[in-house]
Amino acid sequence: MAEQNDDAGEKEFEASETKRRHAREEGNVPQSRETNTLALIFGVLVAGYVLQSVVGGGVFSDFSSMLYHADSFSHDIFESNGEETRRALNTSFVRVLILLLILAAVVILSLVAQRAITFSAKKIQLDASKLSPVANLKKKYGTQGLTDFLKDAVKLSFASVIAFIYLVQLARDYYASTAIELGHFAEFTFEQVIKLVMWFFLFQFLLAAIDLPLQRQIHSNKLRMTREEMKKEMKQNEGDPHIKQQRRQKGQNIAKGQMMQNVKDATVVMVNPTHYAVALKWDPNSNMAPVCVAKGVDHLAARIREIAIENNVPIYSDPPTARSIYALVDVDEEIRSEHFAAVAAAINFVERVRKHM
């Protein structure tokens, strides 16, 4: 019983990178419906601009021709083989297809921007719970379903107010547009529709600005972990070679950073001029032999030399000793007895240099 309580305990820890990765692999990613709707409306505006500016003349001309010559098209459909009607519709379809592709591209870009596109085999597997009427009713009429219903009701109310105000003004504009030529009437109507869509876009932008961070926070909260979950994951990761390698690399990076800090306090740096460098520290008031506080080869050796120069640590060239200490002595270990004579010579060199400074 106590173990069950731990599993269902308070989720006091942020989700680990491992849990986030697993959730993403399963297709469990944050998505904002309002942002997707915003992208769709934006796509409508872009498509409307393209329709009006690029292919608009042809489309408006086609539809105007169909409206003003409805009797001819009716005769073509019912009395002939409909060849003229098919030709007109095919031409219009190709132009409208461009607009549909624009809408699809904008929605896909929106999903990519939200990092909401994932490919998971688990999502296409048959799940019996999705076929359960009880589970579906709970989902539809539960807390989440009620929240979505209230959100949609509020959104619909505001959208209705915007549409009503705009349509009242639009009716007045239509009365004032009686002087517009019939050939431009469809274009005039289209411009009014685009203006209405623009108002909806501004309204939806406000909703998306609120909903997107909210959905990400909700998703993050759902992924939070209890103390028991953290313990289980840590045990699982202990045997994961990938996690072990990451941990080992992180430890090496920390150790290298600390090692480089030790160079500043070294007594001398012994080098093979191009490849090896070992930093030694000696306390004359102790009974200990000099200690290796840092060592490196190639680019790491070059970095040790740079830090030594920046901090006025003497550099002493002794290739055989530098290579031997690098191979036989670990960091924070005393040098071996076979190194005493060579290191003593290096320290004497340091003392002579300091006397002449």
PAVO-192843 format. One record per residue (C-alpha): residue number from 0; residue in one letter; z, y, x. Coordinates in Angstrom, 1 decimal. Layout:
// PAVO-192843
num:residu:Z:Y:X
NUM:A:Z:Y:X $
...
END
This chain:
// PAVO-192843
num:residu:Z:Y:X
0:M:0.0:0.0:0.0 $
1:A:0.9:2.4:2.8 $
2:E:-2.5:1.7:4.4 $
3:Q:-4.3:2.5:1.2 $
4:N:-2.5:5.8:1.0 $
5:D:-3.5:6.6:4.5 $
6:D:-7.1:5.9:3.7 $
7:A:-7.0:8.1:0.7 $
8:G:-4.9:10.8:2.5 $
9:E:-5.6:14.4:3.0 $
10:K:-8.8:15.1:4.8 $
11:E:-7.4:17.4:7.5 $
12:F:-10.0:16.9:10.2 $
13:E:-13.6:18.3:10.5 $
14:A:-16.3:15.7:10.4 $
15:S:-17.1:14.2:13.8 $
16:E:-20.5:14.4:15.3 $
17:T:-20.8:10.7:14.8 $
18:K:-20.1:10.9:11.1 $
19:R:-22.5:13.8:10.6 $
20:R:-25.2:11.9:12.4 $
21:H:-24.6:8.8:10.2 $
22:A:-24.7:11.0:7.0 $
23:R:-28.0:12.5:8.1 $
24:E:-29.5:9.1:8.8 $
25:E:-28.5:8.0:5.3 $
26:G:-30.2:11.1:3.8 $
27:N:-26.9:12.8:3.0 $
28:V:-27.7:16.4:3.8 $
29:P:-26.8:19.7:2.2 $
30:Q:-29.4:21.1:-0.2 $
31:S:-29.4:24.2:-2.3 $
32:R:-31.3:24.0:-5.6 $
33:E:-31.3:27.8:-5.8 $
34:T:-32.9:28.1:-2.4 $
35:N:-35.6:25.6:-3.3 $
36:T:-36.2:27.6:-6.5 $
37:L:-36.4:30.8:-4.5 $
38:A:-39.0:29.2:-2.2 $
39:L:-41.0:28.1:-5.2 $
40:I:-40.9:31.7:-6.7 $
41:F:-41.9:33.1:-3.3 $
42:G:-44.8:30.6:-3.2 $
43:V:-45.9:31.9:-6.7 $
44:L:-45.8:35.4:-5.3 $
45:V:-47.8:34.5:-2.2 $
46:A:-50.3:32.5:-4.3 $
47:G:-50.5:35.4:-6.8 $
48:Y:-51.3:37.8:-3.9 $
49:V:-54.0:35.4:-2.6 $
50:L:-55.4:34.9:-6.1 $
51:Q:-55.6:38.7:-6.7 $
52:S:-56.8:39.7:-3.2 $
53:V:-58.9:36.8:-1.9 $
54:V:-60.2:34.5:-4.7 $
55:G:-59.1:36.6:-7.6 $
56:G:-62.4:38.2:-8.5 $
57:G:-64.1:34.8:-8.8 $
58:V:-61.2:33.2:-10.8 $
59:F:-60.9:36.2:-13.2 $
60:S:-64.7:36.2:-13.6 $
61:D:-64.7:32.5:-14.4 $
62:F:-62.0:32.7:-17.0 $
63:S:-63.3:35.9:-18.5 $
64:S:-66.7:34.2:-18.9 $
65:M:-65.1:31.2:-20.6 $
66:L:-63.2:33.5:-23.0 $
67:Y:-66.1:35.9:-23.9 $
68:H:-68.7:33.1:-24.1 $
69:A:-66.5:30.5:-25.9 $
70:D:-69.3:29.8:-28.3 $
71:S:-71.7:28.9:-25.6 $
72:F:-69.2:26.6:-23.8 $
73:S:-68.4:25.0:-27.2 $
74:H:-72.1:24.3:-27.8 $
75:D:-72.4:22.9:-24.2 $
76:I:-69.5:20.6:-24.7 $
77:F:-70.2:19.3:-28.2 $
78:E:-74.0:19.6:-28.4 $
79:S:-75.1:19.0:-24.8 $
80:N:-73.8:16.9:-21.9 $
81:G:-71.2:19.6:-20.8 $
82:E:-72.8:20.1:-17.4 $
83:E:-72.4:23.9:-17.4 $
84:T:-68.7:23.6:-18.5 $
85:R:-68.0:21.0:-15.7 $
86:R:-69.6:23.2:-13.1 $
87:A:-67.5:26.2:-14.1 $
88:L:-64.3:24.2:-14.3 $
89:N:-64.9:22.5:-10.9 $
90:T:-65.5:25.9:-9.3 $
91:S:-62.2:27.3:-10.8 $
92:F:-60.3:24.1:-9.8 $
93:V:-61.2:24.4:-6.1 $
94:R:-60.0:28.0:-6.1 $
95:V:-56.7:27.1:-8.0 $
96:L:-56.2:24.2:-5.7 $
97:I:-55.7:26.6:-2.8 $
98:L:-52.9:28.2:-4.7 $
99:L:-51.2:24.8:-5.4 $
100:L:-51.4:24.0:-1.7 $
101:I:-49.7:27.3:-0.8 $
102:L:-46.9:26.5:-3.3 $
103:A:-46.4:23.0:-1.8 $
104:A:-46.4:24.4:1.8 $
105:V:-43.8:27.1:1.0 $
106:V:-41.4:24.5:-0.7 $
107:I:-41.8:22.2:2.3 $
108:L:-41.0:25.0:4.7 $
109:S:-37.9:25.8:2.7 $
110:L:-36.7:22.3:3.1 $
111:V:-37.4:22.3:6.8 $
112:A:-35.5:25.5:7.2 $
113:Q:-32.5:24.0:5.5 $
114:R:-32.9:20.8:7.6 $
115:A:-32.9:19.0:4.3 $
116:I:-35.9:16.7:5.1 $
117:T:-34.8:13.2:6.2 $
118:F:-36.3:9.8:6.0 $
119:S:-33.8:7.1:5.1 $
120:A:-34.6:3.6:4.0 $
121:K:-31.3:3.5:2.2 $
122:K:-32.6:6.1:-0.3 $
123:I:-35.4:3.9:-1.4 $
124:Q:-33.4:0.7:-1.8 $
125:L:-32.5:-0.5:-5.2 $
126:D:-29.0:0.7:-6.1 $
127:A:-27.4:-1.0:-9.2 $
128:S:-25.0:1.9:-9.7 $
129:K:-27.9:4.2:-10.4 $
130:L:-29.0:2.0:-13.3 $
131:S:-25.5:1.9:-14.8 $
132:P:-25.3:3.9:-18.0 $
133:V:-21.6:4.5:-17.5 $
134:A:-22.0:5.9:-14.0 $
135:N:-24.9:8.1:-15.1 $
136:L:-22.8:9.5:-18.0 $
137:K:-20.0:10.3:-15.6 $
138:K:-22.3:12.0:-13.3 $
139:K:-24.0:14.0:-16.1 $
140:Y:-20.8:14.9:-18.1 $
141:G:-18.3:14.8:-15.2 $
142:T:-17.0:17.8:-13.2 $
143:Q:-20.2:18.2:-11.2 $
144:G:-22.4:17.9:-14.3 $
145:L:-20.3:20.5:-16.2 $
146:T:-20.4:22.8:-13.2 $
147:D:-24.2:22.5:-13.0 $
148:F:-24.5:23.2:-16.7 $
149:L:-22.4:26.3:-16.5 $
150:K:-24.4:27.6:-13.5 $
151:D:-27.7:27.0:-15.4 $
152:A:-26.4:28.6:-18.5 $
153:V:-25.3:31.8:-16.6 $
154:K:-28.6:31.8:-14.8 $
155:L:-30.6:31.4:-18.0 $
156:S:-28.7:34.2:-19.7 $
157:F:-29.4:36.7:-16.9 $
158:A:-33.0:35.6:-16.6 $
159:S:-33.4:36.1:-20.4 $
160:V:-32.0:39.6:-20.2 $
161:I:-34.4:40.5:-17.4 $
162:A:-37.3:39.0:-19.3 $
163:F:-36.4:40.8:-22.5 $
164:I:-36.1:44.2:-20.8 $
165:Y:-39.4:43.7:-19.0 $
166:L:-41.3:42.4:-22.0 $
167:V:-40.3:45.4:-24.1 $
168:Q:-41.7:47.6:-21.4 $
169:L:-44.8:45.3:-21.1 $
170:A:-45.5:45.7:-24.8 $
171:R:-45.6:49.4:-24.4 $
172:D:-48.0:49.1:-21.5 $
173:Y:-50.2:46.9:-23.6 $
174:Y:-50.4:49.5:-26.3 $
175:A:-51.3:52.1:-23.7 $
176:S:-54.0:49.7:-22.2 $
177:T:-56.3:49.8:-25.2 $
178:A:-58.7:51.8:-23.1 $
179:I:-59.0:49.1:-20.4 $
180:E:-62.3:47.4:-20.3 $
181:L:-62.3:43.8:-21.6 $
182:G:-63.6:42.6:-18.2 $
183:H:-60.4:43.9:-16.5 $
184:F:-58.0:42.9:-19.2 $
185:A:-57.2:39.5:-17.6 $
186:E:-56.6:41.2:-14.2 $
187:F:-54.3:43.7:-15.9 $
188:T:-52.3:41.0:-17.6 $
189:F:-52.0:39.1:-14.3 $
190:E:-50.6:42.1:-12.5 $
191:Q:-47.9:42.5:-15.2 $
192:V:-47.0:38.8:-14.8 $
193:I:-46.7:39.2:-11.0 $
194:K:-44.3:42.1:-11.5 $
195:L:-42.1:40.0:-13.8 $
196:V:-42.1:37.2:-11.2 $
197:M:-41.0:39.8:-8.6 $
198:W:-38.0:40.6:-10.8 $
199:F:-37.1:36.9:-11.1 $
200:F:-37.5:36.6:-7.3 $
201:L:-35.0:39.4:-6.6 $
202:F:-32.6:37.8:-9.1 $
203:Q:-33.1:34.3:-7.5 $
204:F:-32.6:35.7:-4.0 $
205:L:-29.1:36.8:-5.0 $
206:L:-28.3:33.3:-6.4 $
207:A:-29.7:31.6:-3.3 $
208:A:-27.7:33.9:-1.0 $
209:I:-24.5:32.7:-2.7 $
210:D:-25.5:29.1:-3.3 $
211:L:-26.8:28.1:0.2 $
212:P:-23.6:28.8:2.2 $
213:L:-21.6:27.4:-0.7 $
214:Q:-23.5:24.1:-0.7 $
215:R:-23.1:23.8:3.0 $
216:Q:-19.4:24.3:2.8 $
217:I:-19.1:21.8:0.0 $
218:H:-21.1:19.2:2.0 $
219:S:-18.9:19.9:5.0 $
220:N:-15.7:19.4:2.9 $
221:K:-17.1:16.1:1.6 $
222:L:-17.6:14.9:5.2 $
223:R:-14.1:15.8:6.3 $
224:M:-12.0:12.9:7.7 $
225:T:-8.5:11.6:7.2 $
226:R:-6.3:10.7:10.1 $
227:E:-7.0:7.0:9.5 $
228:E:-10.7:7.6:9.5 $
229:M:-10.5:9.4:12.8 $
230:K:-8.5:6.5:14.3 $
231:K:-11.0:3.9:13.1 $
232:E:-13.9:5.9:14.4 $
233:M:-12.3:6.3:17.8 $
234:K:-11.7:2.5:18.0 $
235:Q:-15.3:1.9:17.1 $
236:N:-16.6:4.4:19.7 $
237:E:-14.5:2.8:22.4 $
238:G:-17.1:-0.1:22.5 $
239:D:-20.1:2.2:22.1 $
240:P:-22.0:2.4:25.4 $
241:H:-23.6:5.7:24.3 $
242:I:-20.2:7.3:23.6 $
243:K:-18.8:5.9:26.9 $
244:Q:-21.7:7.4:28.8 $
245:Q:-21.2:10.8:27.1 $
246:R:-17.5:10.7:27.8 $
247:R:-18.0:9.7:31.5 $
248:Q:-20.6:12.5:31.9 $
249:K:-18.3:15.1:30.4 $
250:G:-15.5:14.0:32.7 $
251:Q:-17.7:14.3:35.7 $
252:N:-18.8:17.8:34.7 $
253:I:-15.2:18.8:34.3 $
254:A:-14.3:17.3:37.6 $
255:K:-17.2:19.0:39.4 $
256:G:-16.1:22.3:37.9 $
257:Q:-12.5:21.9:39.1 $
258:M:-13.8:20.7:42.5 $
259:M:-15.9:23.8:43.0 $
260:Q:-12.8:25.9:42.3 $
261:N:-11.0:24.1:45.1 $
262:V:-13.6:25.2:47.6 $
263:K:-12.2:28.8:47.4 $
264:D:-8.8:27.7:48.8 $
265:A:-10.2:25.3:51.5 $
266:T:-9.3:25.6:55.2 $
267:V:-12.8:24.6:56.4 $
268:V:-16.1:23.2:55.1 $
269:M:-17.6:20.6:57.4 $
270:V:-21.4:20.2:57.0 $
271:N:-24.4:18.3:57.9 $
272:P:-26.5:21.5:57.8 $
273:T:-28.9:20.4:55.1 $
274:H:-27.5:17.4:53.1 $
275:Y:-23.7:16.9:53.2 $
276:A:-20.7:19.2:52.8 $
277:V:-17.0:18.4:52.6 $
278:A:-14.3:21.0:52.0 $
279:L:-10.9:20.2:53.7 $
280:K:-7.6:21.8:53.1 $
281:W:-4.7:21.6:55.6 $
282:D:-1.1:22.9:55.2 $
283:P:0.4:23.3:58.7 $
284:N:3.9:23.3:57.2 $
285:S:3.5:19.8:55.7 $
286:N:3.4:16.4:57.3 $
287:M:0.2:15.5:55.5 $
288:A:-3.2:15.1:57.0 $
289:P:-6.0:17.4:55.9 $
290:V:-7.1:16.6:52.3 $
291:C:-10.6:16.5:51.0 $
292:V:-10.7:18.9:48.1 $
293:A:-14.5:18.9:47.4 $
294:K:-17.5:17.0:48.6 $
295:G:-21.2:16.9:47.7 $
296:V:-24.7:16.0:48.8 $
297:D:-28.0:17.9:48.5 $
298:H:-27.8:20.6:45.8 $
299:L:-24.1:20.1:45.3 $
300:A:-23.6:20.5:49.1 $
301:A:-25.6:23.7:49.0 $
302:R:-23.4:25.0:46.2 $
303:I:-20.2:24.2:48.2 $
304:R:-21.6:26.1:51.2 $
305:E:-22.5:29.1:48.9 $
306:I:-19.0:29.2:47.4 $
307:A:-17.5:29.0:51.0 $
308:I:-19.6:31.9:52.2 $
309:E:-18.7:34.0:49.1 $
310:N:-14.9:33.4:49.7 $
311:N:-15.0:33.7:53.5 $
312:V:-14.2:30.0:54.1 $
313:P:-15.3:29.0:57.6 $
314:I:-18.2:26.5:57.9 $
315:Y:-18.2:24.0:60.7 $
316:S:-21.3:21.9:61.5 $
317:D:-20.4:18.3:62.5 $
318:P:-23.0:15.9:60.8 $
319:P:-21.5:12.5:61.8 $
320:T:-18.0:13.5:60.6 $
321:A:-19.3:15.2:57.4 $
322:R:-21.3:12.1:56.5 $
323:S:-18.3:9.8:57.3 $
324:I:-15.8:11.7:55.3 $
325:Y:-18.2:11.9:52.4 $
326:A:-18.7:8.2:52.4 $
327:L:-15.0:7.1:53.0 $
328:V:-12.7:9.7:51.5 $
329:D:-12.5:10.5:47.8 $
330:V:-11.6:14.0:46.5 $
331:D:-7.8:14.7:46.7 $
332:E:-7.4:12.0:49.4 $
333:E:-6.2:12.5:53.0 $
334:I:-8.8:12.0:55.7 $
335:R:-8.6:8.8:57.7 $
336:S:-7.2:8.4:61.2 $
337:E:-10.7:8.1:62.7 $
338:H:-11.4:11.6:61.5 $
339:F:-8.4:13.3:63.0 $
340:A:-10.0:14.3:66.3 $
341:A:-13.1:15.8:64.8 $
342:V:-11.2:17.6:62.0 $
343:A:-8.7:18.9:64.6 $
344:A:-11.6:20.4:66.5 $
345:A:-12.9:22.0:63.3 $
346:I:-9.5:23.5:62.5 $
347:N:-9.2:24.8:66.1 $
348:F:-12.5:26.5:65.5 $
349:V:-11.2:28.1:62.4 $
350:E:-8.2:29.4:64.2 $
351:R:-10.3:30.9:66.9 $
352:V:-12.6:32.6:64.4 $
353:R:-9.7:34.1:62.5 $
354:K:-8.1:35.4:65.7 $
355:H:-11.2:37.3:66.5 $
356:M:-11.6:38.7:62.9 $
END
